[in-house]
Amino acid sequence: MSQSVLGIIAAIIIYLGGMLYIGYRFSKRTETVDEFYLGGRKLGPLAAAMSAEASDMSSWLLMGLPGVAYLTGIADAAWTAIGLAVGTYLNWLIVAKKLRLYTAKTNSITVPEFFSNRYRDEKKILTLIAALIIVVFFVPYTASGFAACGKLFATLFNADYHVTMILSAVVIIAYTALGGFMAVSITDLVQSIIMTIALVIILLFGVNSAGGFDAVMENAKGLAGYLSFTAIHNAADQTASPYSFLTICSTLAWGLGYFGMPHILLRFMAIKDENKLSISRRVGTIWVVISMAVSIFIGIVGNAASARGAIATLAGSDSETVIVRFASLLAENGIFAALIAGVVLAGILASTMSTADSQLLTASSAVSRDLFTGVFRKELDAKKTLQISRLTLLVVALIGVVFAWDSTSSVFRIVSFAWAGFGASFGPVVLLALFWKRSNRYGALAGMLTGGIMIFVWKFLVRPLGGVLDIYELLPAFLIALAVNVIVSLATPAPDKAITDEFDAI
């Protein structure tokens, strides 16, 4: 085994060991379901900000986004990033504080539970539907994280994809099941730091490998439409296609997804002091903007490095491994460089694990807390409920492994579909529950179902028709779900006085 491989393995083992240690430490402090799923609402402003954004970005930041920029230029990647940056800021600004206060007032520790408690849904129909939506969209989302880890190690060590994917899943499952929400949040904070280090290292090394900044820009300017915000580069025939205003609006709609992301909303609910949310908002937004900008530029640098012959020319989903290729090249420069390369690859692992662990925790809470305890009303002691929560997490993870078995799946495509599903199903419900007194449980239920169904209808039936209908399914599904929620709420009885009084108090 070469020095470079040994150095990479050493760095990654240290990183994975650290994640497991954090899980073990917090397992000693996790004794109740409230602590397992929400950390007892003790999350500090810095941990809240970085945990939310690290769990948000996922492997998409270090694999999907640079891959898109590598192949097609800046238009698709940049408009997506702008939408996400605006969505991040608005979510912290208008949703975070009110959701924290409302969930504390209604004693809700999961998003589905909040929906039922907010509207006094005694039959728990809202909880049931919301929990099922979480399972439907989070299983493939979690699978995309497992797949990203598998691709990372398979590409790096020329190993079997299925073996590396399963090993990665085992580590994520272990520390999440041990320590619950606080373990996930603290590991996410650590992982965000590692992700930042990885981006900086690869940016500097990549520019050097491509022949310098001038060479990178010269290469980009020579590719048709590559640096345009209104055109997209076609790598196959080296031409450019128009990137229309409608497509720009469709891409910006990624930002709408934030209002419905359960694993991000949980961070708002878990914050210890809602008066320090301005710190979280600034830190989280600044980190998101800078990290996405650097990630996009790395894709541009990768294309220049391929043109120069420093790394292989990448096509299709292989473009998502551009940072892995740079790390492998870096590792060839001695043991110290190999250790640094290992930190970079640990950053990719961090981006993947920080999302997969949050998704596992949210999906397991949907089954054990919302369905088992909430809907089916199985009363168990705290210890037994915690055991069921951990068992559920394991089952959900195993299903995710099955979904991740196909090594050719695109991380970007899987994430975009699941993101749309949550944004359209939960986003309008969350916004109206927090800001419209007249909204009721009938409107919330109708809107939630409409959003989830429309994602599938638009994605597989409407969008293939092309033309003006070929837009990201989140935008039409979100707007239609919002309209249905409002119309049904107005057409059905107004909420009773206890509900409106509580709304006014919040």
HELIX and SHEET records of a PDB file:
HELIX    1   1 GLN A    3  SER A   27  1                                  25    
HELIX    2   2 VAL A   33  LEU A   38  1                                   6    
HELIX    3   3 GLY A   39  ARG A   41  5                                   3    
HELIX    4   4 PRO A   45  SER A   59  1                                  15    
HELIX    5   5 TRP A   60  GLY A   64  3                                   5    
HELIX    6   6 LEU A   65  THR A   72  1                                   8    
HELIX    7   7 ILE A   74  LEU A   90  1                                  17    
HELIX    8   8 ASN A   91  VAL A   95  3                                   5    
HELIX    9   9 ALA A   96  LYS A  105  1                                  10    
HELIX   10  10 VAL A  111  ARG A  118  1                                   8    
HELIX   11  11 ILE A  125  PHE A  157  1                                  33    
HELIX   12  12 TYR A  161  SER A  209  1                                  49    
HELIX   13  13 PHE A  213  LYS A  221  1                                   9    
HELIX   14  14 PHE A  245  LEU A  252  1                                   8    
HELIX   15  15 ALA A  253  GLY A  260  5                                   8    
HELIX   16  16 PRO A  262  ALA A  270  1                                   9    
HELIX   17  17 GLU A  274  LYS A  276  5                                   3    
HELIX   18  18 LEU A  277  ARG A  308  1                                  32    
HELIX   19  19 GLY A  316  THR A  321  5                                   6    
HELIX   20  20 VAL A  322  LEU A  330  1                                   9    
HELIX   21  21 ALA A  331  ASN A  333  5                                   3    
HELIX   22  22 ILE A  335  SER A  365  1                                  31    
HELIX   23  23 ALA A  366  VAL A  375  3                                  10    
HELIX   24  24 ALA A  382  PHE A  403  1                                  22    
HELIX   25  25 VAL A  411  PHE A  435  1                                  25    
HELIX   26  26 ARG A  441  VAL A  457  1                                  17    
HELIX   27  27 TRP A  458  VAL A  462  3                                   5    
HELIX   28  28 ARG A  463  LEU A  465  5                                   3    
HELIX   29  29 GLY A  467  LEU A  469  5                                   3    
HELIX   30  30 LEU A  474  ALA A  491  1                                  18    
HELIX   31  31 LYS A  497  ALA A  505  1                                   9    
SHEET    1   A 2 ALA A 231  ASN A 234  0                                        
SHEET    2   A 2 THR A 239  PRO A 242 -1                                        
END                                                                             
